[in-house]
Amino acid sequence: MLHHASIRTADIFRAIAFYEQLGFAVCERFTAGYTLACWMEGLGGRIELMQIPQPNPAADAFGDEHYVGYYHLSFDLTELAPDLSSWLAEFQTKLAAIDQPLKILLAPQQQMIGDRVYEVAFVADSDGLPLEFLREMARIPG
C-alpha cells in the first residue's frame, strides 16, 4: 500500500493553498531535518509537501521528451466531476480567489487506454509540477 507521494516545494504555504483547492487538507505538520513539511490527505491519497530553502527550478517533466524520472501524480475524478472542462473552470476560479493562476499543460481530451476511454487533462501545480486528472468515460466490451 502506498503511504504517500512526496513533493518538494519552493513555498510550502503557497503549495498548501494550491492543494487545498483540490480538496486536500493538512493532517500533520512537522519538520524534516532543516525544513518545514506536512502531510495532506485528499482525493483518496496522501501527499507530503517539503519546503526547500534556496530551491532550483523544477525540471520540465511535461515538456522535455527526454526527461527521465518521476513524471506526475494522477487523480481520478470519475465520481467527482461530470466533465473535466467544467471541473477545470471551477478549479481556476478557486485558484484565482487565492491569487494563483491555473496553468493548463494539456486541455481535456479523450484517450483510449486498454479497454477504456478516458477524458484526460494536465495542469501544473504551484511549483510547475505536472498533475494529471482523468475521468473514465466508457468501457469497450471485448
C-alpha positions as CSV (number, residue, x, y, z in Angstrom):
1,M,0.0,0.0,0.0
2,L,1.4,3.4,-1.0
3,H,1.8,5.6,2.1
4,H,2.4,9.0,0.4
5,A,4.0,10.8,-2.6
6,S,6.5,13.5,-1.6
7,I,6.7,16.9,-3.3
8,R,9.5,19.3,-2.8
9,T,8.2,22.9,-3.0
10,A,9.8,26.4,-3.0
11,D,7.0,27.8,-0.8
12,I,5.1,25.3,1.4
13,F,2.4,27.8,2.3
14,R,1.6,28.6,-1.4
15,A,1.7,24.8,-2.2
16,I,-0.7,24.1,0.7
17,A,-3.1,26.7,-0.5
18,F,-3.0,25.2,-4.1
19,Y,-3.6,21.6,-2.9
20,E,-6.3,22.8,-0.5
21,Q,-8.2,24.0,-3.6
22,L,-8.0,20.4,-4.9
23,G,-9.7,19.2,-1.7
24,F,-6.6,18.2,0.3
25,A,-6.3,19.1,4.0
26,V,-3.3,19.2,6.2
27,C,-3.4,16.3,8.6
28,E,0.1,16.6,10.1
29,R,2.7,19.4,10.2
30,F,6.4,18.6,11.1
31,T,10.0,19.4,10.3
32,A,12.1,17.2,8.1
33,G,15.7,17.9,9.1
34,Y,16.1,21.6,8.4
35,T,12.8,22.3,6.6
36,L,9.1,22.6,7.1
37,A,6.9,19.7,6.0
38,C,3.4,18.4,6.2
39,W,1.2,15.6,5.1
40,M,-2.0,16.4,3.3
41,E,-4.9,14.0,2.6
42,G,-7.5,14.2,-0.2
43,L,-8.7,12.7,-3.4
44,G,-8.2,9.2,-2.0
45,G,-4.5,9.7,-1.2
46,R,-1.8,11.4,0.9
47,I,0.9,13.8,-0.2
48,E,3.9,15.2,1.7
49,L,5.0,18.7,1.0
50,M,8.6,19.7,1.9
51,Q,9.8,23.3,1.6
52,I,13.3,23.5,0.1
53,P,15.4,26.6,1.0
54,Q,17.2,28.1,-1.9
55,P,15.3,25.9,-4.5
56,N,16.4,25.3,-8.0
57,P,13.7,25.4,-10.7
58,A,11.9,22.1,-11.2
59,A,12.8,20.0,-14.3
60,D,10.3,20.3,-17.1
61,A,9.0,16.8,-16.8
62,F,6.0,17.5,-19.0
63,G,7.7,19.5,-21.8
64,D,11.0,17.7,-22.0
65,E,10.5,14.5,-24.1
66,H,13.9,13.2,-22.8
67,Y,13.1,13.7,-19.1
68,V,13.6,10.5,-17.0
69,G,12.2,10.2,-13.5
70,Y,9.0,10.6,-11.6
71,Y,6.6,12.2,-14.0
72,H,3.3,13.1,-12.4
73,L,0.6,12.4,-9.9
74,S,-2.7,11.3,-11.4
75,F,-6.2,11.8,-9.8
76,D,-9.4,10.0,-10.9
77,L,-12.3,12.4,-10.9
78,T,-14.8,10.0,-12.4
79,E,-17.1,10.1,-9.3
80,L,-16.4,13.8,-8.6
81,A,-16.9,15.7,-11.9
82,P,-19.3,15.4,-14.9
83,D,-16.6,16.6,-17.3
84,L,-13.1,18.0,-17.0
85,S,-13.7,21.3,-18.8
86,S,-16.3,22.4,-16.2
87,W,-14.2,21.0,-13.3
88,L,-11.1,22.9,-14.6
89,A,-13.2,26.1,-14.9
90,E,-14.3,25.7,-11.2
91,F,-10.7,24.9,-10.1
92,Q,-9.5,28.0,-12.0
93,T,-12.0,30.2,-10.0
94,K,-10.8,28.7,-6.7
95,L,-7.2,29.4,-7.6
96,A,-8.0,33.0,-8.7
97,A,-9.5,33.5,-5.2
98,I,-6.1,32.8,-3.6
99,D,-4.2,34.7,-6.4
100,Q,-2.7,31.7,-8.1
101,P,-3.1,31.2,-11.8
102,L,-4.1,27.9,-13.4
103,K,-1.5,26.7,-15.9
104,I,-3.1,24.1,-18.2
105,L,-0.4,21.8,-19.7
106,L,-2.9,19.7,-21.7
107,A,-6.5,20.7,-22.3
108,P,-9.1,17.9,-21.7
109,Q,-9.0,15.3,-24.4
110,Q,-10.1,11.7,-24.9
111,Q,-7.6,8.9,-24.6
112,M,-8.0,5.2,-25.1
113,I,-6.2,3.1,-22.5
114,G,-6.7,-0.6,-22.8
115,D,-10.5,-1.2,-22.9
116,R,-11.4,2.2,-21.5
117,V,-12.0,5.6,-22.8
118,Y,-10.8,8.4,-20.5
119,E,-11.1,12.1,-20.5
120,V,-7.6,13.4,-19.6
121,A,-6.1,16.8,-18.7
122,F,-2.8,18.0,-17.2
123,V,-2.2,21.1,-15.1
124,A,0.9,22.5,-13.3
125,D,0.9,22.8,-9.5
126,S,2.2,25.9,-7.7
127,D,5.8,24.8,-8.5
128,G,5.1,23.9,-12.1
129,L,5.0,20.1,-11.5
130,P,2.6,18.2,-13.7
131,L,-0.7,16.8,-12.3
132,E,-3.0,14.6,-14.4
133,F,-6.8,14.5,-13.9
134,L,-8.8,11.8,-15.6
135,R,-12.4,10.6,-15.8
136,E,-13.5,7.2,-17.1
137,M,-16.0,7.8,-19.9
138,A,-16.6,4.3,-21.3
139,R,-15.5,0.7,-21.3
140,I,-15.3,-1.0,-24.7
141,P,-16.7,-4.5,-24.5
142,G,-14.2,-7.1,-25.5
